[in-house]
Amino acid sequence: MRSDRVFEALLTLRNRYMLCQLASKATRKFHRPNTRIQETMNLVFDRIADAERQDILSEPENVAEAQRRAA
């Protein structure tokens, strides 16, 4: 079930808002035409659950700076 995958991903990334943001962005990026979006979301949650927290939160400096300016 997807709820199990979400709870496993929450162990890696405790902030639920950040998890939703990350999952939606990753789903858009990883989704392939002619596949179910549900399968892509399951894959994303599995990847988040299997990843290390530092790997998930690291982002290039220019992206982080652009977000700071926008805020």
PDB file of N, H, CA, C and O in Angstrom:
ATOM      1  N   MET A   1       0.834  -1.188   0.000  1.00  0.00           N
ATOM      2  CA  MET A   1       0.000   0.000   0.000  1.00  0.00           C
ATOM      3  C   MET A   1       0.876   1.248   0.000  1.00  0.00           C
ATOM      4  O   MET A   1       1.992   1.245   0.519  1.00  0.00           O
ATOM      5  N   ARG A   2       0.360   2.282  -0.577  1.00  0.00           N
ATOM      6  H   ARG A   2      -0.547   2.285  -0.999  1.00  0.00           H
ATOM      7  CA  ARG A   2       1.139   3.510  -0.650  1.00  0.00           C
ATOM      8  C   ARG A   2       1.345   4.128   0.723  1.00  0.00           C
ATOM      9  O   ARG A   2       2.377   4.758   0.954  1.00  0.00           O
ATOM     10  N   SER A   3       0.402   3.971   1.639  1.00  0.00           N
ATOM     11  H   SER A   3      -0.437   3.459   1.452  1.00  0.00           H
ATOM     12  CA  SER A   3       0.568   4.554   2.967  1.00  0.00           C
ATOM     13  C   SER A   3       1.791   3.979   3.672  1.00  0.00           C
ATOM     14  O   SER A   3       2.480   4.690   4.404  1.00  0.00           O
ATOM     15  N   ASP A   4       2.061   2.691   3.454  1.00  0.00           N
ATOM     16  H   ASP A   4       1.502   2.114   2.860  1.00  0.00           H
ATOM     17  CA  ASP A   4       3.271   2.094   4.027  1.00  0.00           C
ATOM     18  C   ASP A   4       4.514   2.745   3.452  1.00  0.00           C
ATOM     19  O   ASP A   4       5.483   2.989   4.171  1.00  0.00           O
ATOM     20  N   ARG A   5       4.489   3.025   2.162  1.00  0.00           N
ATOM     21  H   ARG A   5       3.702   2.827   1.578  1.00  0.00           H
ATOM     22  CA  ARG A   5       5.638   3.669   1.513  1.00  0.00           C
ATOM     23  C   ARG A   5       5.815   5.093   2.030  1.00  0.00           C
ATOM     24  O   ARG A   5       6.942   5.548   2.222  1.00  0.00           O
ATOM     25  N   VAL A   6       4.717   5.790   2.253  1.00  0.00           N
ATOM     26  H   VAL A   6       3.801   5.420   2.096  1.00  0.00           H
ATOM     27  CA  VAL A   6       4.800   7.157   2.773  1.00  0.00           C
ATOM     28  C   VAL A   6       5.394   7.150   4.171  1.00  0.00           C
ATOM     29  O   VAL A   6       6.254   7.976   4.478  1.00  0.00           O
ATOM     30  N   PHE A   7       4.956   6.241   5.018  1.00  0.00           N
ATOM     31  H   PHE A   7       4.258   5.570   4.769  1.00  0.00           H
ATOM     32  CA  PHE A   7       5.490   6.191   6.378  1.00  0.00           C
ATOM     33  C   PHE A   7       6.963   5.812   6.390  1.00  0.00           C
ATOM     34  O   PHE A   7       7.718   6.303   7.230  1.00  0.00           O
ATOM     35  N   GLU A   8       7.384   4.945   5.472  1.00  0.00           N
ATOM     36  H   GLU A   8       6.771   4.547   4.790  1.00  0.00           H
ATOM     37  CA  GLU A   8       8.806   4.615   5.368  1.00  0.00           C
ATOM     38  C   GLU A   8       9.606   5.829   4.910  1.00  0.00           C
ATOM     39  O   GLU A   8      10.715   6.059   5.391  1.00  0.00           O
ATOM     40  N   ALA A   9       9.050   6.606   3.983  1.00  0.00           N
ATOM     41  H   ALA A   9       8.149   6.420   3.592  1.00  0.00           H
ATOM     42  CA  ALA A   9       9.734   7.808   3.506  1.00  0.00           C
ATOM     43  C   ALA A   9       9.800   8.869   4.600  1.00  0.00           C
ATOM     44  O   ALA A   9      10.745   9.657   4.644  1.00  0.00           O
ATOM     45  N   LEU A  10       8.809   8.895   5.477  1.00  0.00           N
ATOM     46  H   LEU A  10       8.041   8.255   5.441  1.00  0.00           H
ATOM     47  CA  LEU A  10       8.819   9.851   6.585  1.00  0.00           C
ATOM     48  C   LEU A  10       9.939   9.575   7.582  1.00  0.00           C
ATOM     49  O   LEU A  10      10.348  10.472   8.319  1.00  0.00           O
ATOM     50  N   LEU A  11      10.432   8.351   7.612  1.00  0.00           N
ATOM     51  H   LEU A  11      10.100   7.622   7.014  1.00  0.00           H
ATOM     52  CA  LEU A  11      11.568   8.056   8.475  1.00  0.00           C
ATOM     53  C   LEU A  11      12.836   8.744   7.969  1.00  0.00           C
ATOM     54  O   LEU A  11      13.715   9.093   8.757  1.00  0.00           O
ATOM     55  N   THR A  12      12.926   8.936   6.657  1.00  0.00           N
ATOM     56  H   THR A  12      12.212   8.652   6.016  1.00  0.00           H
ATOM     57  CA  THR A  12      14.075   9.617   6.064  1.00  0.00           C
ATOM     58  C   THR A  12      13.891  11.125   6.118  1.00  0.00           C
ATOM     59  O   THR A  12      14.802  11.854   6.510  1.00  0.00           O
ATOM     60  N   LEU A  13      12.731  11.583   5.730  1.00  0.00           N
ATOM     61  H   LEU A  13      11.991  10.990   5.411  1.00  0.00           H
ATOM     62  CA  LEU A  13      12.444  13.012   5.648  1.00  0.00           C
ATOM     63  C   LEU A  13      11.261  13.297   6.552  1.00  0.00           C
ATOM     64  O   LEU A  13      10.119  13.063   6.157  1.00  0.00           O
ATOM     65  N   ARG A  14      11.501  13.794   7.744  1.00  0.00           N
ATOM     66  H   ARG A  14      12.429  13.984   8.065  1.00  0.00           H
ATOM     67  CA  ARG A  14      10.450  13.900   8.772  1.00  0.00           C
ATOM     68  C   ARG A  14       9.429  15.002   8.518  1.00  0.00           C
ATOM     69  O   ARG A  14       8.296  14.906   8.990  1.00  0.00           O
ATOM     70  N   ASN A  15       9.798  16.027   7.797  1.00  0.00           N
ATOM     71  H   ASN A  15      10.719  16.105   7.414  1.00  0.00           H
ATOM     72  CA  ASN A  15       8.888  17.129   7.533  1.00  0.00           C
ATOM     73  C   ASN A  15       7.904  16.714   6.433  1.00  0.00           C
ATOM     74  O   ASN A  15       8.305  16.490   5.291  1.00  0.00           O
ATOM     75  N   ARG A  16       6.640  16.614   6.776  1.00  0.00           N
ATOM     76  H   ARG A  16       6.315  16.796   7.703  1.00  0.00           H
ATOM     77  CA  ARG A  16       5.633  16.136   5.824  1.00  0.00           C
ATOM     78  C   ARG A  16       5.452  17.081   4.649  1.00  0.00           C
ATOM     79  O   ARG A  16       5.231  16.638   3.522  1.00  0.00           O
ATOM     80  N   TYR A  17       5.544  18.379   4.904  1.00  0.00           N
ATOM     81  H   TYR A  17       5.724  18.739   5.820  1.00  0.00           H
ATOM     82  CA  TYR A  17       5.411  19.350   3.820  1.00  0.00           C
ATOM     83  C   TYR A  17       6.550  19.167   2.816  1.00  0.00           C
ATOM     84  O   TYR A  17       6.317  19.154   1.608  1.00  0.00           O
ATOM     85  N   MET A  18       7.775  19.026   3.310  1.00  0.00           N
ATOM     86  H   MET A  18       7.965  19.037   4.292  1.00  0.00           H
ATOM     87  CA  MET A  18       8.912  18.831   2.419  1.00  0.00           C
ATOM     88  C   MET A  18       8.789  17.515   1.660  1.00  0.00           C
ATOM     89  O   MET A  18       9.168  17.434   0.491  1.00  0.00           O
ATOM     90  N   LEU A  19       8.265  16.495   2.312  1.00  0.00           N
ATOM     91  H   LEU A  19       7.957  16.561   3.261  1.00  0.00           H
ATOM     92  CA  LEU A  19       8.072  15.215   1.645  1.00  0.00           C
ATOM     93  C   LEU A  19       7.083  15.355   0.490  1.00  0.00           C
ATOM     94  O   LEU A  19       7.319  14.822  -0.594  1.00  0.00           O
ATOM     95  N   CYS A  20       5.995  16.058   0.710  1.00  0.00           N
ATOM     96  H   CYS A  20       5.803  16.491   1.590  1.00  0.00           H
ATOM     97  CA  CYS A  20       5.007  16.263  -0.358  1.00  0.00           C
ATOM     98  C   CYS A  20       5.597  17.054  -1.514  1.00  0.00           C
ATOM     99  O   CYS A  20       5.388  16.715  -2.679  1.00  0.00           O
ATOM    100  N   GLN A  21       6.332  18.108  -1.189  1.00  0.00           N
ATOM    101  H   GLN A  21       6.502  18.383  -0.243  1.00  0.00           H
ATOM    102  CA  GLN A  21       6.971  18.915  -2.233  1.00  0.00           C
ATOM    103  C   GLN A  21       7.959  18.085  -3.043  1.00  0.00           C
ATOM    104  O   GLN A  21       7.947  18.113  -4.273  1.00  0.00           O
ATOM    105  N   LEU A  22       8.803  17.354  -2.348  1.00  0.00           N
ATOM    106  H   LEU A  22       8.813  17.330  -1.348  1.00  0.00           H
ATOM    107  CA  LEU A  22       9.811  16.537  -3.006  1.00  0.00           C
ATOM    108  C   LEU A  22       9.177  15.436  -3.852  1.00  0.00           C
ATOM    109  O   LEU A  22       9.603  15.189  -4.980  1.00  0.00           O
ATOM    110  N   ALA A  23       8.168  14.784  -3.308  1.00  0.00           N
ATOM    111  H   ALA A  23       7.822  14.985  -2.392  1.00  0.00           H
ATOM    112  CA  ALA A  23       7.512  13.701  -4.040  1.00  0.00           C
ATOM    113  C   ALA A  23       6.816  14.219  -5.296  1.00  0.00           C
ATOM    114  O   ALA A  23       6.858  13.563  -6.337  1.00  0.00           O
ATOM    115  N   SER A  24       6.181  15.377  -5.215  1.00  0.00           N
ATOM    116  H   SER A  24       6.146  15.910  -4.369  1.00  0.00           H
ATOM    117  CA  SER A  24       5.494  15.902  -6.399  1.00  0.00           C
ATOM    118  C   SER A  24       6.492  16.327  -7.473  1.00  0.00           C
ATOM    119  O   SER A  24       6.270  16.073  -8.657  1.00  0.00           O
ATOM    120  N   LYS A  25       7.588  16.969  -7.074  1.00  0.00           N
ATOM    121  H   LYS A  25       7.769  17.175  -6.112  1.00  0.00           H
ATOM    122  CA  LYS A  25       8.601  17.363  -8.051  1.00  0.00           C
ATOM    123  C   LYS A  25       9.258  16.147  -8.688  1.00  0.00           C
ATOM    124  O   LYS A  25       9.454  16.107  -9.902  1.00  0.00           O
ATOM    125  N   ALA A  26       9.595  15.160  -7.873  1.00  0.00           N
ATOM    126  H   ALA A  26       9.435  15.192  -6.887  1.00  0.00           H
ATOM    127  CA  ALA A  26      10.244  13.960  -8.392  1.00  0.00           C
ATOM    128  C   ALA A  26       9.294  13.162  -9.286  1.00  0.00           C
ATOM    129  O   ALA A  26       9.725  12.591 -10.288  1.00  0.00           O
ATOM    130  N   THR A  27       8.029  13.118  -8.941  1.00  0.00           N
ATOM    131  H   THR A  27       7.679  13.582  -8.127  1.00  0.00           H
ATOM    132  CA  THR A  27       7.059  12.395  -9.762  1.00  0.00           C
ATOM    133  C   THR A  27       6.961  13.035 -11.138  1.00  0.00           C
ATOM    134  O   THR A  27       6.916  12.336 -12.150  1.00  0.00           O
ATOM    135  N   ARG A  28       6.927  14.359 -11.179  1.00  0.00           N
ATOM    136  H   ARG A  28       6.963  14.927 -10.356  1.00  0.00           H
ATOM    137  CA  ARG A  28       6.889  15.047 -12.472  1.00  0.00           C
ATOM    138  C   ARG A  28       8.145  14.768 -13.286  1.00  0.00           C
ATOM    139  O   ARG A  28       8.074  14.613 -14.505  1.00  0.00           O
ATOM    140  N   LYS A  29       9.291  14.705 -12.619  1.00  0.00           N
ATOM    141  H   LYS A  29       9.348  14.831 -11.629  1.00  0.00           H
ATOM    142  CA  LYS A  29      10.548  14.494 -13.320  1.00  0.00           C
ATOM    143  C   LYS A  29      10.721  13.064 -13.808  1.00  0.00           C
ATOM    144  O   LYS A  29      11.196  12.851 -14.924  1.00  0.00           O
ATOM    145  N   PHE A  30      10.346  12.081 -12.996  1.00  0.00           N
ATOM    146  H   PHE A  30       9.960  12.254 -12.090  1.00  0.00           H
ATOM    147  CA  PHE A  30      10.576  10.679 -13.320  1.00  0.00           C
ATOM    148  C   PHE A  30       9.470  10.044 -14.151  1.00  0.00           C
ATOM    149  O   PHE A  30       9.657   8.954 -14.693  1.00  0.00           O
ATOM    150  N   HIS A  31       8.327  10.701 -14.262  1.00  0.00           N
ATOM    151  H   HIS A  31       8.175  11.586 -13.822  1.00  0.00           H
ATOM    152  CA  HIS A  31       7.195  10.077 -14.950  1.00  0.00           C
ATOM    153  C   HIS A  31       7.478   9.924 -16.438  1.00  0.00           C
ATOM    154  O   HIS A  31       7.991  10.828 -17.097  1.00  0.00           O
ATOM    155  N   ARG A  32       7.126   8.745 -16.940  1.00  0.00           N
ATOM    156  H   ARG A  32       6.710   8.010 -16.405  1.00  0.00           H
ATOM    157  CA  ARG A  32       7.277   8.448 -18.357  1.00  0.00           C
ATOM    158  C   ARG A  32       5.894   8.308 -18.980  1.00  0.00           C
ATOM    159  O   ARG A  32       4.970   7.802 -18.344  1.00  0.00           O
ATOM    160  N   PRO A  33       5.755   8.752 -20.215  1.00  0.00           N
ATOM    161  CA  PRO A  33       4.454   8.577 -20.886  1.00  0.00           C
ATOM    162  C   PRO A  33       4.092   7.091 -20.976  1.00  0.00           C
ATOM    163  O   PRO A  33       4.966   6.225 -20.987  1.00  0.00           O
ATOM    164  N   ASN A  34       2.832   6.827 -21.037  1.00  0.00           N
ATOM    165  H   ASN A  34       2.122   7.531 -21.028  1.00  0.00           H
ATOM    166  CA  ASN A  34       2.279   5.465 -21.161  1.00  0.00           C
ATOM    167  C   ASN A  34       2.520   4.616 -19.920  1.00  0.00           C
ATOM    168  O   ASN A  34       2.441   3.390 -19.996  1.00  0.00           O
ATOM    169  N   THR A  35       2.814   5.238 -18.779  1.00  0.00           N
ATOM    170  H   THR A  35       2.879   6.234 -18.718  1.00  0.00           H
ATOM    171  CA  THR A  35       2.875   4.511 -17.514  1.00  0.00           C
ATOM    172  C   THR A  35       1.922   5.173 -16.535  1.00  0.00           C
ATOM    173  O   THR A  35       1.574   6.345 -16.679  1.00  0.00           O
ATOM    174  N   ARG A  36       1.512   4.417 -15.550  1.00  0.00           N
ATOM    175  H   ARG A  36       1.794   3.465 -15.433  1.00  0.00           H
ATOM    176  CA  ARG A  36       0.587   4.974 -14.557  1.00  0.00           C
ATOM    177  C   ARG A  36       1.335   5.906 -13.611  1.00  0.00           C
ATOM    178  O   ARG A  36       2.444   5.602 -13.171  1.00  0.00           O
ATOM    179  N   ILE A  37       0.728   7.023 -13.309  1.00  0.00           N
ATOM    180  H   ILE A  37      -0.172   7.270 -13.667  1.00  0.00           H
ATOM    181  CA  ILE A  37       1.358   7.983 -12.394  1.00  0.00           C
ATOM    182  C   ILE A  37       1.467   7.390 -11.000  1.00  0.00           C
ATOM    183  O   ILE A  37       2.380   7.740 -10.254  1.00  0.00           O
ATOM    184  N   GLN A  38       0.550   6.495 -10.633  1.00  0.00           N
ATOM    185  H   GLN A  38      -0.193   6.210 -11.239  1.00  0.00           H
ATOM    186  CA  GLN A  38       0.594   5.845  -9.329  1.00  0.00           C
ATOM    187  C   GLN A  38       1.864   5.017  -9.174  1.00  0.00           C
ATOM    188  O   GLN A  38       2.471   4.996  -8.103  1.00  0.00           O
ATOM    189  N   GLU A  39       2.259   4.341 -10.235  1.00  0.00           N
ATOM    190  H   GLU A  39       1.766   4.358 -11.105  1.00  0.00           H
ATOM    191  CA  GLU A  39       3.484   3.547 -10.190  1.00  0.00           C
ATOM    192  C   GLU A  39       4.704   4.441 -10.035  1.00  0.00           C
ATOM    193  O   GLU A  39       5.645   4.100  -9.319  1.00  0.00           O
ATOM    194  N   THR A  40       4.687   5.582 -10.705  1.00  0.00           N
ATOM    195  H   THR A  40       3.923   5.859 -11.287  1.00  0.00           H
ATOM    196  CA  THR A  40       5.802   6.532 -10.575  1.00  0.00           C
ATOM    197  C   THR A  40       5.881   7.060  -9.154  1.00  0.00           C
ATOM    198  O   THR A  40       6.974   7.181  -8.601  1.00  0.00           O
ATOM    199  N   MET A  41       4.742   7.375  -8.556  1.00  0.00           N
ATOM    200  H   MET A  41       3.854   7.276  -9.006  1.00  0.00           H
ATOM    201  CA  MET A  41       4.733   7.867  -7.179  1.00  0.00           C
ATOM    202  C   MET A  41       5.253   6.800  -6.216  1.00  0.00           C
ATOM    203  O   MET A  41       6.005   7.113  -5.293  1.00  0.00           O
ATOM    204  N   ASN A  42       4.861   5.557  -6.423  1.00  0.00           N
ATOM    205  H   ASN A  42       4.250   5.303  -7.173  1.00  0.00           H
ATOM    206  CA  ASN A  42       5.361   4.477  -5.570  1.00  0.00           C
ATOM    207  C   ASN A  42       6.873   4.355  -5.690  1.00  0.00           C
ATOM    208  O   ASN A  42       7.565   4.161  -4.690  1.00  0.00           O
ATOM    209  N   LEU A  43       7.383   4.467  -6.902  1.00  0.00           N
ATOM    210  H   LEU A  43       6.821   4.625  -7.714  1.00  0.00           H
ATOM    211  CA  LEU A  43       8.823   4.416  -7.128  1.00  0.00           C
ATOM    212  C   LEU A  43       9.533   5.563  -6.407  1.00  0.00           C
ATOM    213  O   LEU A  43      10.588   5.361  -5.805  1.00  0.00           O
ATOM    214  N   VAL A  44       8.960   6.756  -6.467  1.00  0.00           N
ATOM    215  H   VAL A  44       8.103   6.920  -6.956  1.00  0.00           H
ATOM    216  CA  VAL A  44       9.553   7.924  -5.805  1.00  0.00           C
ATOM    217  C   VAL A  44       9.581   7.724  -4.294  1.00  0.00           C
ATOM    218  O   VAL A  44      10.600   7.989  -3.657  1.00  0.00           O
ATOM    219  N   PHE A  45       8.485   7.264  -3.717  1.00  0.00           N
ATOM    220  H   PHE A  45       7.657   7.048  -4.235  1.00  0.00           H
ATOM    221  CA  PHE A  45       8.460   7.041  -2.265  1.00  0.00           C
ATOM    222  C   PHE A  45       9.452   5.952  -1.853  1.00  0.00           C
ATOM    223  O   PHE A  45      10.079   6.045  -0.798  1.00  0.00           O
ATOM    224  N   ASP A  46       9.591   4.933  -2.678  1.00  0.00           N
ATOM    225  H   ASP A  46       9.082   4.857  -3.535  1.00  0.00           H
ATOM    226  CA  ASP A  46      10.579   3.891  -2.381  1.00  0.00           C
ATOM    227  C   ASP A  46      11.995   4.449  -2.418  1.00  0.00           C
ATOM    228  O   ASP A  46      12.818   4.123  -1.563  1.00  0.00           O
ATOM    229  N   ARG A  47      12.276   5.286  -3.402  1.00  0.00           N
ATOM    230  H   ARG A  47      11.607   5.551  -4.096  1.00  0.00           H
ATOM    231  CA  ARG A  47      13.613   5.885  -3.503  1.00  0.00           C
ATOM    232  C   ARG A  47      13.904   6.801  -2.323  1.00  0.00           C
ATOM    233  O   ARG A  47      15.020   6.811  -1.802  1.00  0.00           O
ATOM    234  N   ILE A  48      12.918   7.563  -1.906  1.00  0.00           N
ATOM    235  H   ILE A  48      12.012   7.555  -2.329  1.00  0.00           H
ATOM    236  CA  ILE A  48      13.111   8.447  -0.752  1.00  0.00           C
ATOM    237  C   ILE A  48      13.358   7.614   0.503  1.00  0.00           C
ATOM    238  O   ILE A  48      14.231   7.939   1.307  1.00  0.00           O
ATOM    239  N   ALA A  49      12.597   6.554   0.666  1.00  0.00           N
ATOM    240  H   ALA A  49      11.888   6.290   0.012  1.00  0.00           H
ATOM    241  CA  ALA A  49      12.742   5.707   1.846  1.00  0.00           C
ATOM    242  C   ALA A  49      14.114   5.032   1.892  1.00  0.00           C
ATOM    243  O   ALA A  49      14.673   4.836   2.972  1.00  0.00           O
ATOM    244  N   ASP A  50      14.653   4.679   0.735  1.00  0.00           N
ATOM    245  H   ASP A  50      14.200   4.838  -0.142  1.00  0.00           H
ATOM    246  CA  ASP A  50      15.941   3.987   0.679  1.00  0.00           C
ATOM    247  C   ASP A  50      17.138   4.938   0.722  1.00  0.00           C
ATOM    248  O   ASP A  50      18.266   4.500   0.952  1.00  0.00           O
ATOM    249  N   ALA A  51      16.907   6.212   0.505  1.00  0.00           N
ATOM    250  H   ALA A  51      15.992   6.567   0.318  1.00  0.00           H
ATOM    251  CA  ALA A  51      18.008   7.174   0.418  1.00  0.00           C
ATOM    252  C   ALA A  51      18.420   7.678   1.802  1.00  0.00           C
ATOM    253  O   ALA A  51      17.689   7.529   2.782  1.00  0.00           O
ATOM    254  N   GLU A  52      19.587   8.266   1.853  1.00  0.00           N
ATOM    255  H   GLU A  52      20.181   8.387   1.057  1.00  0.00           H
ATOM    256  CA  GLU A  52      20.069   8.920   3.064  1.00  0.00           C
ATOM    257  C   GLU A  52      19.529  10.344   3.087  1.00  0.00           C
ATOM    258  O   GLU A  52      19.336  10.955   2.036  1.00  0.00           O
ATOM    259  N   ARG A  53      19.289  10.864   4.263  1.00  0.00           N
ATOM    260  H   ARG A  53      19.446  10.368   5.117  1.00  0.00           H
ATOM    261  CA  ARG A  53      18.739  12.216   4.410  1.00  0.00           C
ATOM    262  C   ARG A  53      19.627  13.265   3.748  1.00  0.00           C
ATOM    263  O   ARG A  53      19.112  14.183   3.109  1.00  0.00           O
ATOM    264  N   GLN A  54      20.933  13.152   3.883  1.00  0.00           N
ATOM    265  H   GLN A  54      21.351  12.406   4.402  1.00  0.00           H
ATOM    266  CA  GLN A  54      21.848  14.136   3.314  1.00  0.00           C
ATOM    267  C   GLN A  54      21.788  14.144   1.788  1.00  0.00           C
ATOM    268  O   GLN A  54      21.913  15.200   1.169  1.00  0.00           O
ATOM    269  N   ASP A  55      21.597  12.979   1.180  1.00  0.00           N
ATOM    270  H   ASP A  55      21.495  12.120   1.682  1.00  0.00           H
ATOM    271  CA  ASP A  55      21.516  12.907  -0.279  1.00  0.00           C
ATOM    272  C   ASP A  55      20.259  13.594  -0.794  1.00  0.00           C
ATOM    273  O   ASP A  55      20.270  14.200  -1.865  1.00  0.00           O
ATOM    274  N   ILE A  56      19.195  13.500  -0.042  1.00  0.00           N
ATOM    275  H   ILE A  56      19.186  13.008   0.829  1.00  0.00           H
ATOM    276  CA  ILE A  56      17.927  14.090  -0.474  1.00  0.00           C
ATOM    277  C   ILE A  56      17.950  15.606  -0.346  1.00  0.00           C
ATOM    278  O   ILE A  56      17.462  16.313  -1.228  1.00  0.00           O
ATOM    279  N   LEU A  57      18.505  16.100   0.732  1.00  0.00           N
ATOM    280  H   LEU A  57      18.901  15.525   1.448  1.00  0.00           H
ATOM    281  CA  LEU A  57      18.446  17.539   1.006  1.00  0.00           C
ATOM    282  C   LEU A  57      19.525  18.337   0.304  1.00  0.00           C
ATOM    283  O   LEU A  57      19.471  19.567   0.304  1.00  0.00           O
ATOM    284  N   SER A  58      20.499  17.681  -0.292  1.00  0.00           N
ATOM    285  H   SER A  58      20.544  16.682  -0.293  1.00  0.00           H
ATOM    286  CA  SER A  58      21.538  18.438  -0.981  1.00  0.00           C
ATOM    287  C   SER A  58      21.001  18.926  -2.318  1.00  0.00           C
ATOM    288  O   SER A  58      20.415  18.158  -3.081  1.00  0.00           O
ATOM    289  N   GLU A  59      21.201  20.187  -2.591  1.00  0.00           N
ATOM    290  H   GLU A  59      21.676  20.812  -1.971  1.00  0.00           H
ATOM    291  CA  GLU A  59      20.789  20.753  -3.862  1.00  0.00           C
ATOM    292  C   GLU A  59      21.866  21.733  -4.313  1.00  0.00           C
ATOM    293  O   GLU A  59      22.600  22.271  -3.483  1.00  0.00           O
ATOM    294  N   PRO A  60      21.966  21.963  -5.581  1.00  0.00           N
ATOM    295  CA  PRO A  60      22.981  22.890  -6.073  1.00  0.00           C
ATOM    296  C   PRO A  60      22.803  24.286  -5.478  1.00  0.00           C
ATOM    297  O   PRO A  60      21.686  24.700  -5.166  1.00  0.00           O
ATOM    298  N   GLU A  61      23.902  24.995  -5.327  1.00  0.00           N
ATOM    299  H   GLU A  61      24.809  24.659  -5.580  1.00  0.00           H
ATOM    300  CA  GLU A  61      23.855  26.305  -4.690  1.00  0.00           C
ATOM    301  C   GLU A  61      23.000  27.299  -5.463  1.00  0.00           C
ATOM    302  O   GLU A  61      22.266  28.080  -4.857  1.00  0.00           O
ATOM    303  N   ASN A  62      23.082  27.284  -6.783  1.00  0.00           N
ATOM    304  H   ASN A  62      23.678  26.650  -7.276  1.00  0.00           H
ATOM    305  CA  ASN A  62      22.330  28.269  -7.557  1.00  0.00           C
ATOM    306  C   ASN A  62      20.821  28.083  -7.407  1.00  0.00           C
ATOM    307  O   ASN A  62      20.080  29.065  -7.443  1.00  0.00           O
ATOM    308  N   VAL A  63      20.351  26.852  -7.240  1.00  0.00           N
ATOM    309  H   VAL A  63      20.953  26.054  -7.211  1.00  0.00           H
ATOM    310  CA  VAL A  63      18.919  26.611  -7.037  1.00  0.00           C
ATOM    311  C   VAL A  63      18.494  27.134  -5.678  1.00  0.00           C
ATOM    312  O   VAL A  63      17.450  27.776  -5.556  1.00  0.00           O
ATOM    313  N   ALA A  64      19.293  26.866  -4.658  1.00  0.00           N
ATOM    314  H   ALA A  64      20.141  26.344  -4.757  1.00  0.00           H
ATOM    315  CA  ALA A  64      18.960  27.309  -3.314  1.00  0.00           C
ATOM    316  C   ALA A  64      18.952  28.835  -3.248  1.00  0.00           C
ATOM    317  O   ALA A  64      18.089  29.423  -2.597  1.00  0.00           O
ATOM    318  N   GLU A  65      19.892  29.465  -3.908  1.00  0.00           N
ATOM    319  H   GLU A  65      20.593  28.987  -4.437  1.00  0.00           H
ATOM    320  CA  GLU A  65      19.929  30.934  -3.890  1.00  0.00           C
ATOM    321  C   GLU A  65      18.742  31.533  -4.625  1.00  0.00           C
ATOM    322  O   GLU A  65      18.183  32.540  -4.190  1.00  0.00           O
ATOM    323  N   ALA A  66      18.358  30.926  -5.724  1.00  0.00           N
ATOM    324  H   ALA A  66      18.812  30.108  -6.077  1.00  0.00           H
ATOM    325  CA  ALA A  66      17.193  31.413  -6.481  1.00  0.00           C
ATOM    326  C   ALA A  66      15.925  31.324  -5.636  1.00  0.00           C
ATOM    327  O   ALA A  66      15.073  32.210  -5.698  1.00  0.00           O
ATOM    328  N   GLN A  67      15.799  30.265  -4.853  1.00  0.00           N
ATOM    329  H   GLN A  67      16.491  29.545  -4.802  1.00  0.00           H
ATOM    330  CA  GLN A  67      14.623  30.130  -3.999  1.00  0.00           C
ATOM    331  C   GLN A  67      14.637  31.169  -2.890  1.00  0.00           C
ATOM    332  O   GLN A  67      13.583  31.683  -2.514  1.00  0.00           O
ATOM    333  N   ARG A  68      15.827  31.491  -2.354  1.00  0.00           N
ATOM    334  H   ARG A  68      16.683  31.073  -2.659  1.00  0.00           H
ATOM    335  CA  ARG A  68      15.901  32.508  -1.315  1.00  0.00           C
ATOM    336  C   ARG A  68      15.491  33.872  -1.856  1.00  0.00           C
ATOM    337  O   ARG A  68      14.792  34.630  -1.184  1.00  0.00           O
ATOM    338  N   ARG A  69      15.927  34.179  -3.072  1.00  0.00           N
ATOM    339  H   ARG A  69      16.495  33.563  -3.618  1.00  0.00           H
ATOM    340  CA  ARG A  69      15.576  35.474  -3.679  1.00  0.00           C
ATOM    341  C   ARG A  69      14.075  35.556  -3.935  1.00  0.00           C
ATOM    342  O   ARG A  69      13.463  36.608  -3.751  1.00  0.00           O
ATOM    343  N   ALA A  70      13.488  34.439  -4.360  1.00  0.00           N
ATOM    344  H   ALA A  70      13.986  33.584  -4.509  1.00  0.00           H
ATOM    345  CA  ALA A  70      12.059  34.430  -4.675  1.00  0.00           C
ATOM    346  C   ALA A  70      11.213  34.619  -3.420  1.00  0.00           C
ATOM    347  O   ALA A  70      10.112  35.165  -3.488  1.00  0.00           O
ATOM    348  N   ALA A  71      11.719  34.174  -2.287  1.00  0.00           N
ATOM    349  H   ALA A  71      12.613  33.731  -2.231  1.00  0.00           H
ATOM    350  CA  ALA A  71      10.963  34.290  -1.041  1.00  0.00           C
ATOM    351  C   ALA A  71      11.082  35.666  -0.536  1.00  0.00           C
ATOM    352  O   ALA A  71      10.520  35.989   0.511  1.00  0.00           O
TER     353      ALA A  71
END
